[in-house]
Amino acid sequence: MIEAVNAYDYGLQAGVFTSDINRAFRLFDALEMGGVWINDISTVRHDHYPYGGVKKSGFGLEGVAYAIQEMTELKFLGIKLM
């Protein structure tokens, strides 16, 4: 089943329904998705959640902190004063 889901070209969000928390974590690790909801589905987007997909489901992440991070290039400057 996981192979069939991961075979799709898109991977935005997935909803997994289970009472087995260990299975939930295994599915989270195995599914090629930008987000996995356990016992729920994605019906809203909160700015403090990283929201984005993998494969052909988008480029980068939404959510204030994550969008800023996506648009920022970190750079280091080291100076030794003589």
C-alpha positions, 0 to 999 in steps of 0.5 A: 500500500505504501509503495502505491501511495509513494508511486504518485508524482505528488506528495502534499498531505496524507491522513492516516487513521489508526489506533496503533501509535507505533504504526502511525510513526512507521507510516509517517517515516515511510510516506513520501509526503510533505505532511502526515496527519494522524487520525485527522485530515488537513482542513486548515493551515496554521502559520506555525506549521510547516506546510508544503509538499514533496515531488510535484506538490510545490516548491518550498514551505509556507508558514511565516517562519518557514517561508522566511527561511526558504527566502533566506540565504545564510552566510557567515563572516569571520573576522580576526582583528590584528 
